[in-house]
Structures are given as C-alpha cells and as structure tokens.
Amino acid sequence: MLQKRVEARCHKKDRYGREVCAVYEGLRDVGLEEIRQGMAWHYKEYQHEQPTQDRLVYRDEEESAKARRVGLWKDPKPVPPWEWRRRTGK
C-alpha cells in the first residue's frame, strides 16, 4: 500500500443513496490525475454539476490523453464503463 492520506469531498448522494465525492491527496485531485494518465473518462453526463473551471480542465486533460494515446486511449475503440454495464447488464 502507498500509505497516503486522502480526503473525500462529497457533494451529493446518487439515486441509490451513495455519496458522490471528489477524492484529493493533499491539493491533488485524484480523479483528474486518473484522466490525465488515461485511466478514466470524464463522465460528461454529470459535467454540469462541476464548477466551470473544473469542467474545462477535465475536458482538456481528457483530450490531451486521447491525443497522446495513453492508458485506455491506446485502444482504438475503448468502451466507456457506462456502455459496458448497459451491454452486459452488470
């Protein structure tokens, strides 16, 4: 384990009653870092809930990861998790 302290900043509950949070390690946004490295998608269905500046940064970092073909963007046809769940029923 990396033994790092993180903070979950939760801002709402989803329709199943689960907390929706942003995770930070110090000042670093862990979700944004995942997007930068091509390890995650910017889930645009809920981007309207983000502050404008965050939404723009997430968008730009995802586009940069795609252009660099890193992480999941190495795959010519990556399947977003929401589509995979819909297809598989999981």
C-alpha distances in whole Angstrom, upper triangle without the diagonal:
4,6,8,11,13,17,18,22,24,27,29,29,29,32,30,29,25,24,24,22,21,17,17,15,17,20,18,19,16,19,21,18,18,22,22,20,22,19,21,25,26,28,31,33,31,31,34,32,30,32,34,32,29,31,32,29,27,30,30,27,27,30,29,26,29,31,29,28,24,22,24,27,27,29,32,32,29,29,28,26,29,31,29,29,33,34,32,32,28
4,6,9,11,15,17,20,23,26,28,28,29,32,31,29,26,24,24,21,19,15,14,12,14,17,15,17,14,17,19,16,16,20,20,18,21,18,20,24,25,27,30,32,30,30,33,31,29,30,32,30,27,29,30,27,25,28,28,25,25,29,27,25,28,30,27,27,23,21,23,26,27,28,32,32,29,29,28,26,29,31,30,30,33,35,33,33,30
4,7,10,13,16,19,22,25,27,28,29,32,30,29,25,23,23,20,19,15,14,11,13,16,16,17,15,18,20,18,18,22,22,21,23,21,22,26,27,28,31,33,31,31,33,31,29,30,32,30,27,29,31,28,26,30,30,27,28,31,29,27,30,32,30,30,26,24,26,29,30,32,35,35,31,32,30,28,30,33,32,31,35,36,35,35,31
4,6,10,13,16,19,22,25,25,27,30,29,27,24,21,21,18,16,12,10,7,9,13,12,13,12,15,17,15,16,20,20,19,22,19,20,23,24,26,29,30,28,28,30,28,26,26,29,27,24,26,28,24,23,27,27,24,25,28,27,25,28,30,28,28,25,23,25,28,29,31,34,34,30,30,28,27,29,32,31,31,34,36,34,34,31
4,7,10,13,16,20,22,23,25,28,27,25,22,19,19,15,14,10,9,6,8,11,11,13,12,15,17,16,17,20,21,21,23,21,21,24,24,25,28,29,27,26,29,26,24,25,27,25,22,25,27,24,23,27,27,24,26,29,28,26,30,32,30,30,27,25,27,29,31,32,36,35,31,31,29,27,29,32,31,31,34,36,35,34,31
4,7,10,13,16,19,20,21,25,24,22,19,16,15,12,10,7,5,5,7,10,9,10,9,12,14,14,15,18,19,19,21,19,18,21,21,22,24,26,23,23,25,22,20,21,24,22,19,22,24,21,20,24,24,22,23,26,26,24,27,30,28,28,25,23,25,27,29,30,33,33,29,29,26,24,26,29,29,28,31,33,32,32,28
4,6,9,13,15,17,19,23,22,20,17,13,13,9,8,6,5,6,8,10,10,10,10,12,14,15,16,18,20,20,22,20,19,21,20,21,23,24,21,21,23,20,18,19,22,21,18,20,23,20,19,23,24,22,23,27,26,25,28,31,30,30,27,25,26,28,31,32,34,34,30,29,26,24,25,29,29,28,31,33,32,32,28
4,6,10,12,13,15,19,18,16,13,10,9,6,6,4,6,9,11,12,12,10,10,11,14,15,15,17,19,20,21,19,18,19,18,18,21,21,18,18,20,17,15,17,20,20,16,18,21,20,18,22,23,21,22,26,26,25,27,30,29,29,26,24,25,27,30,31,33,32,28,27,24,22,22,26,26,25,28,30,30,29,26
4,7,10,12,14,18,18,16,13,9,8,5,5,6,8,11,12,12,12,10,11,12,14,16,17,18,20,22,23,21,19,19,18,18,19,20,16,16,17,14,13,14,17,17,14,16,20,18,17,20,22,21,22,25,26,25,27,30,30,30,28,26,26,28,31,32,34,33,29,28,24,23,23,27,27,26,28,31,31,30,27
4,6,8,11,15,15,12,10,6,5,4,6,8,11,14,16,15,16,13,14,13,16,18,18,19,22,23,24,21,19,19,17,17,18,18,15,15,16,12,12,14,18,18,15,17,20,20,18,21,23,22,23,26,27,26,28,31,31,31,29,27,27,28,32,32,34,32,29,27,23,22,21,25,26,24,26,29,29,27,25
4,7,10,13,15,12,11,7,6,6,8,11,14,17,18,17,17,15,16,15,17,20,20,20,23,25,25,23,20,20,17,16,17,16,13,14,13,10,10,12,16,17,14,15,19,19,18,20,23,22,23,26,27,27,28,31,32,32,30,28,28,29,33,33,34,32,29,27,24,22,21,25,26,24,26,29,29,28,26
4,7,10,11,9,8,6,5,8,11,14,16,20,21,21,21,18,18,17,19,22,21,22,25,26,26,24,21,20,18,16,17,15,12,14,14,10,12,14,18,19,17,17,21,21,19,22,25,24,24,27,29,28,29,33,33,33,31,29,28,30,33,33,35,32,29,27,23,21,20,23,25,23,24,27,27,25,23
4,7,8,5,5,4,6,9,12,15,18,22,23,23,23,20,20,18,20,23,22,23,26,27,26,24,21,20,19,16,18,16,13,16,16,13,15,17,21,22,20,20,23,24,21,23,27,26,25,28,30,29,30,34,34,33,32,29,28,30,33,33,34,32,28,26,22,20,18,22,23,20,22,25,25,23,21
4,5,5,5,6,7,10,14,16,20,23,25,25,24,20,20,18,20,23,22,22,25,26,25,23,20,19,17,14,16,13,11,14,15,12,15,18,21,23,20,19,23,24,21,22,26,25,24,27,29,28,29,32,33,32,30,28,26,28,31,30,32,29,26,23,19,17,15,19,20,17,18,22,22,19,18
4,6,7,10,10,14,17,20,24,27,29,29,28,24,24,21,24,26,25,25,28,29,28,25,22,21,20,16,17,14,13,17,17,15,18,21,24,26,23,22,26,27,24,25,29,28,26,29,32,31,31,34,35,34,33,30,28,30,33,32,33,30,27,24,20,18,16,19,20,17,17,21,21,18,17
4,6,9,11,14,18,20,23,26,29,29,28,24,23,21,24,26,25,25,29,29,28,25,22,21,21,18,19,17,16,19,20,18,20,23,26,28,25,24,28,28,25,27,30,29,28,31,33,31,32,35,36,34,33,30,28,30,33,32,33,30,27,24,21,18,16,19,19,16,17,20,20,17,15
4,7,9,12,16,18,22,25,27,27,26,23,23,21,24,26,25,25,29,30,29,26,23,23,22,19,21,18,16,20,20,17,19,22,26,27,24,24,28,28,25,27,31,30,28,32,34,32,33,36,37,36,34,31,29,32,35,34,35,33,29,26,23,20,18,22,22,19,20,24,23,20,18
4,6,9,13,15,18,21,24,24,23,20,19,17,21,23,21,22,26,26,25,22,20,20,19,17,19,17,15,18,19,16,18,21,24,25,22,22,26,25,23,25,28,27,26,29,31,29,30,34,34,33,31,28,26,29,32,31,33,30,27,24,21,18,17,20,21,18,20,23,22,20,17
4,6,10,12,15,18,20,21,20,17,16,15,18,20,20,21,24,25,24,22,19,19,18,16,18,17,14,17,17,14,15,18,21,22,19,20,23,23,21,23,26,25,24,28,29,28,29,32,33,32,30,27,26,28,31,31,33,31,27,25,21,19,18,22,22,20,22,25,24,22,20
4,7,10,13,17,19,19,18,14,14,12,15,18,17,17,20,22,21,19,16,16,14,13,15,14,11,13,14,11,12,15,18,19,16,16,20,19,17,19,22,21,20,24,25,24,26,29,29,29,27,24,23,25,29,28,30,28,25,23,19,17,16,20,21,19,21,24,24,22,20
4,6,10,13,15,15,14,11,11,10,13,15,15,16,18,20,20,18,15,16,14,13,16,16,13,13,15,12,11,14,17,17,14,15,18,17,15,18,21,19,19,23,24,23,25,28,28,27,25,23,23,25,28,28,30,28,25,23,20,18,18,22,22,21,23,26,26,25,22
4,7,10,12,12,10,7,8,7,9,12,12,13,15,17,18,16,14,14,13,13,15,16,13,13,15,12,10,12,15,15,11,13,16,14,13,16,18,16,17,20,21,20,22,25,25,25,23,21,21,23,26,27,29,27,24,23,20,18,19,22,23,22,24,27,27,26,24
4,7,9,10,8,6,6,7,9,10,11,13,15,16,17,15,14,15,14,15,18,19,16,16,18,16,14,15,18,17,14,16,18,16,14,18,19,17,18,21,21,20,23,25,25,25,22,20,21,23,26,27,29,28,25,24,21,19,20,24,24,23,26,28,28,27,25
4,6,6,5,5,5,8,10,10,12,14,15,16,18,16,16,17,16,18,20,22,19,18,20,18,15,16,19,17,14,16,18,16,15,19,19,17,18,22,21,20,23,26,25,25,22,21,22,24,27,28,31,30,27,26,23,22,24,27,27,27,29,32,31,31,28
4,6,5,7,7,10,11,10,13,15,15,16,19,17,17,19,19,21,23,25,23,22,24,21,19,19,22,19,17,19,21,18,17,21,21,18,20,23,22,21,25,26,25,26,23,21,23,25,27,29,32,31,28,28,25,24,26,29,29,29,32,34,33,33,30
4,6,8,10,13,13,13,15,18,17,19,21,20,20,22,21,23,25,27,24,23,25,22,20,19,22,19,17,20,21,18,18,22,22,20,22,25,24,23,27,28,27,28,25,24,26,28,30,32,34,34,31,31,28,28,29,32,32,32,35,37,37,37,33
4,7,9,12,11,12,15,16,16,18,20,20,19,21,19,22,23,25,23,21,22,20,17,16,18,16,14,17,18,15,16,19,19,17,20,23,21,21,25,26,25,27,24,23,25,26,29,31,33,33,30,30,28,27,28,32,32,32,34,37,37,37,34
4,6,9,8,8,11,13,12,14,16,16,16,17,16,19,21,23,21,19,21,19,16,16,18,15,13,16,16,13,13,17,17,14,17,20,18,18,21,23,22,23,20,20,21,23,25,27,29,29,26,27,24,24,26,28,29,29,32,34,34,34,31
4,6,5,6,9,10,11,13,15,14,13,14,13,15,17,20,17,16,18,16,13,14,16,13,10,13,14,11,10,14,15,12,14,17,17,16,19,21,21,21,19,18,19,21,23,25,27,27,24,24,21,21,22,25,26,26,28,30,30,30,28
4,5,5,6,9,10,11,12,11,11,13,13,15,17,20,18,17,19,18,15,17,18,16,13,15,16,13,12,15,16,13,14,17,17,15,18,21,20,20,17,16,17,19,21,23,25,25,21,22,19,18,20,23,23,23,26,28,28,28,25
4,5,5,6,9,10,11,9,8,9,9,11,14,16,14,13,16,15,13,15,16,15,11,12,14,12,9,12,14,11,11,15,15,14,16,19,18,18,16,14,15,16,19,20,23,22,19,18,16,15,17,20,20,20,23,25,25,25,23
4,5,5,6,9,10,10,9,9,8,11,13,16,15,13,16,15,12,14,14,12,9,10,11,8,6,10,10,8,9,12,12,11,14,16,16,17,14,14,15,16,18,20,22,22,19,19,17,17,18,21,22,22,25,27,27,28,25
4,5,5,6,9,8,9,11,11,14,17,20,18,17,20,19,16,17,18,16,13,14,14,11,9,12,12,9,10,13,12,11,14,16,15,15,13,12,14,15,17,19,22,22,19,20,18,18,20,22,23,24,26,28,28,29,26
4,5,5,6,5,6,8,10,12,15,18,17,16,20,19,17,19,19,18,14,15,16,13,10,13,13,10,10,13,12,10,13,15,14,14,11,9,11,12,15,16,19,19,16,16,14,14,17,19,19,20,23,24,24,25,23
4,5,5,6,5,6,7,10,13,16,15,14,18,17,15,17,17,16,12,12,13,10,7,9,10,6,6,9,9,7,10,13,12,12,10,9,10,10,14,15,17,17,14,15,13,14,16,18,18,20,22,23,24,25,23
4,6,8,8,10,10,14,16,19,19,17,20,20,17,18,18,16,13,14,13,10,8,10,9,5,6,9,7,6,9,11,10,11,9,9,11,11,13,16,18,18,16,18,16,17,20,21,22,23,25,27,27,29,27
4,5,8,10,12,15,18,21,21,19,23,23,20,22,22,20,17,17,17,14,12,13,13,9,9,11,9,7,10,12,10,10,6,6,9,10,11,14,17,17,15,17,16,17,20,21,21,23,25,26,26,28,26
4,6,8,10,13,16,19,19,18,22,22,20,22,22,20,17,17,17,14,12,12,12,9,7,10,9,5,7,10,9,8,5,4,5,6,9,11,13,14,11,13,12,14,16,17,17,20,22,22,23,25,23
4,7,10,13,16,18,18,18,22,21,20,22,22,21,18,17,18,16,13,14,15,11,10,13,13,9,11,14,13,11,8,6,6,9,11,12,15,15,11,12,11,12,15,16,16,17,20,21,21,22,20
4,7,9,12,14,15,14,18,18,17,19,20,19,15,15,16,14,11,12,13,11,8,12,13,10,11,15,14,13,11,8,8,10,13,13,15,14,11,11,9,9,12,14,14,15,18,19,19,20,18
4,6,9,11,12,11,15,16,15,17,17,17,14,12,14,13,9,9,12,10,7,10,12,10,10,14,15,13,12,11,9,10,13,13,15,13,10,10,7,9,10,12,13,14,16,18,19,20,18
4,6,9,9,8,12,12,11,14,14,14,11,9,11,10,6,7,10,9,7,10,12,11,12,15,16,16,15,14,12,13,16,17,18,16,13,13,10,11,12,14,16,16,18,20,21,22,20
4,6,6,7,10,11,11,14,15,16,13,10,13,13,9,10,13,13,10,13,16,15,15,18,19,18,18,16,14,15,19,18,19,17,14,13,9,10,9,12,14,14,15,17,19,19,18
4,5,5,8,10,10,13,13,14,12,9,11,13,10,9,13,13,11,13,16,16,15,18,20,20,20,19,17,17,21,20,20,18,16,15,11,13,11,13,16,16,17,19,21,21,21
4,6,8,9,11,14,14,17,15,12,14,16,13,12,16,17,15,17,20,19,19,22,24,23,23,22,19,20,23,22,22,20,18,16,12,13,10,12,16,15,15,18,20,19,19
4,5,6,8,11,12,14,12,10,13,15,12,12,16,17,15,17,20,20,20,23,25,24,24,22,21,21,25,24,25,23,20,18,14,14,12,15,18,17,17,21,22,21,20
4,5,5,8,9,11,9,6,9,11,9,9,13,14,13,15,18,18,18,21,23,23,22,22,20,20,24,24,24,23,20,19,16,16,15,17,20,20,20,23,25,24,23
4,5,8,8,11,10,8,11,13,12,12,16,17,16,18,21,21,22,24,26,26,26,25,24,24,28,28,28,26,24,22,19,19,18,20,23,22,22,25,27,26,26
4,7,9,12,10,9,12,14,13,14,17,18,18,20,22,22,23,26,27,28,27,26,25,25,29,29,29,27,25,23,20,20,18,21,23,22,23,26,28,26,25
4,6,8,6,6,9,11,10,11,14,15,15,17,19,20,21,23,25,25,25,24,23,23,27,28,29,27,24,23,20,20,19,22,24,24,24,28,29,28,27
4,6,5,6,9,10,11,12,14,16,17,19,20,21,23,24,26,27,26,26,26,26,29,30,31,30,27,27,23,23,23,25,28,27,28,31,33,32,30
4,6,5,6,9,10,11,12,14,15,17,18,20,21,23,24,26,25,26,25,25,28,29,30,29,27,26,23,24,23,26,28,28,29,32,33,33,32
4,5,5,6,9,10,11,12,14,15,16,18,20,21,22,24,24,24,24,24,27,29,29,29,27,27,24,25,25,27,29,30,30,33,35,34,33
4,5,5,6,8,10,10,12,14,15,16,18,20,21,22,21,21,22,21,25,26,27,26,24,24,21,21,21,24,26,26,27,30,31,31,30
4,6,5,6,9,10,11,12,14,15,17,18,20,21,21,21,20,20,23,24,25,24,22,22,18,20,19,21,24,24,25,27,29,29,28
4,5,5,6,9,10,11,12,14,15,16,18,20,20,21,20,19,23,24,24,24,22,23,20,22,22,23,26,27,27,29,31,32,31
4,5,5,6,9,10,10,12,14,15,16,18,17,18,19,18,21,23,24,24,21,22,20,21,22,24,26,27,28,30,31,32,30
4,6,5,6,9,10,11,12,14,15,16,15,16,16,15,19,20,21,21,18,19,16,17,18,20,22,23,24,26,28,28,26
4,6,5,6,9,10,11,12,14,15,15,16,16,14,18,19,19,19,17,18,15,17,18,19,21,23,24,25,27,28,27
4,5,5,6,9,10,10,12,14,14,16,16,14,18,19,20,20,18,20,18,20,21,22,24,26,27,28,30,31,30
4,5,5,6,9,10,10,12,11,13,14,12,15,18,18,19,17,18,17,19,20,21,23,24,26,27,29,30,28
4,5,5,6,9,10,10,10,11,11,10,13,15,15,15,13,15,13,15,17,18,19,21,23,24,25,27,25
4,5,5,6,9,10,11,13,12,10,13,15,15,15,14,16,15,18,19,20,21,23,24,25,27,29,28
4,5,5,6,8,9,12,13,10,13,15,16,17,16,18,17,20,22,22,23,26,27,28,29,31,30
4,5,5,6,6,8,9,7,10,12,13,14,13,15,15,17,19,20,21,23,25,25,27,28,27
4,5,5,7,9,9,5,8,10,10,11,11,14,13,16,18,18,19,22,23,24,25,27,26
4,5,8,11,12,8,10,12,12,14,14,17,17,20,22,22,23,26,27,27,29,31,30
4,6,9,11,8,9,12,13,15,15,18,18,21,23,23,24,27,28,28,29,32,30
4,7,8,5,5,8,9,12,11,15,16,18,21,21,21,24,25,25,26,29,28
4,6,5,6,9,11,13,12,15,15,17,20,20,20,23,25,25,26,28,26
4,5,6,8,11,12,10,13,13,14,18,18,17,20,22,22,23,25,23
4,5,6,9,9,6,9,10,11,15,15,14,17,19,19,19,22,20
4,5,7,8,7,10,11,14,16,16,16,19,21,20,21,24,23
4,6,9,8,12,14,16,19,18,18,21,23,22,23,25,24
4,5,5,9,12,14,17,16,15,18,20,19,20,23,22
4,6,10,12,16,18,16,16,19,20,19,20,24,23
4,6,9,13,14,12,12,16,17,15,17,20,20
4,6,9,12,10,10,14,15,14,15,18,18
4,6,8,7,6,10,11,10,12,14,14
4,6,5,6,9,10,11,12,14,13
4,5,5,6,9,10,10,11,10
4,5,5,6,9,10,10,10
4,5,5,6,9,10,10
4,5,5,6,8,8
4,5,5,5,5
4,6,5,7
4,6,8
4,5
4
